[in-house]
Amino acid sequence: MVTTIQVSEELKEVLNGRKLMPGETYEDVIWGILEDTMELSDETKKHIAEAEEDIKAGRTYSLEEVKRRIDVRSRIHRKGNKKP
């Protein structure tokens, strides 16, 4: 269901200023603002905890390593071999 809300010109300009890309709707902007105040889901909290454990355990990659791996995989893919 779609509905219309009334906002002042001032608020409309603030919302316009918060658009991240052309074509973004006011609904997108408002959801983005609301997300900052919403509680994280249990699943998201679990993933964050797992990621923190990975970091503590040293299970990380440097930016250079990620770039190297992407480059190797893209070269393999371009040669027609689908296995990385």
N, C-alpha and C positions, 0 to 999 in steps of 0.2 A: 504494500500500500504506500502510495506517495502522498505527502502532505506538504503544505506551504507554511513557513514560519516567517514572522516579521522581525527584522533586525534593523537597528539604526544604520545610517550611512557610515557612521564612525566604525561600528563593528564590522560592517561589510568590507571596509577598507583594511581593517586589521586581518580579517579572514583572507582577503586577496593577497596580503603581504605574506601570509603563511603558506601559500600554495608553493609546492616544490617543483612543479612542472606545468607547462601550458596544458590546458585541457583538464586539469585536476578540478574535481567538483567541490562545492562547499561541503557536501557530505563527507568526501575523503578528508578534507581539512579537519572537520569536526571530529571524525573518528580518530584521526591522528592525535588530536588534543586529548580526547577521552582515554586513549590507550595509555597515555602517560600517567593516568590516575587509577587505572584498573589493576586489580590484584593479578599476579602471575598465576597461571594454572599449576596444578600439582605436577603435571608432566613437564612443563617448562622449568619448574624449580628442580626437578630430578635431573634434567639435562644440564642445567647450570652446575649442579653439584658434581655430576660426572665429568664435566669439562674442567672444573676446578681440580678434581683428583688427577685428571690427565696432566694438567699443568704441573702440579706438585710432583708427579711421578716422572716428569721429563718427557712425556709422550707428546712432543710438539715438533713442528717443522719451522725452520727459518723461512723467511720470504724467499731467499735465494734457492733453497731446496724445493719449495713449491714451484717456483718459476722453472727450475731445471726439470722437475717431474712433468709439468705441463708441456714443456717443449719436447721432451722425449716422447711423450704419448702422442702429441700432435704430429710429430714426424712419423711415428709408427703408423698412425691412422692414415696419413696421406699416402703411405706406401701400400695401403690396402690390407695390412695386417690389423685385424680388429683387437687383438690381445695386447694390453698395455705392458 
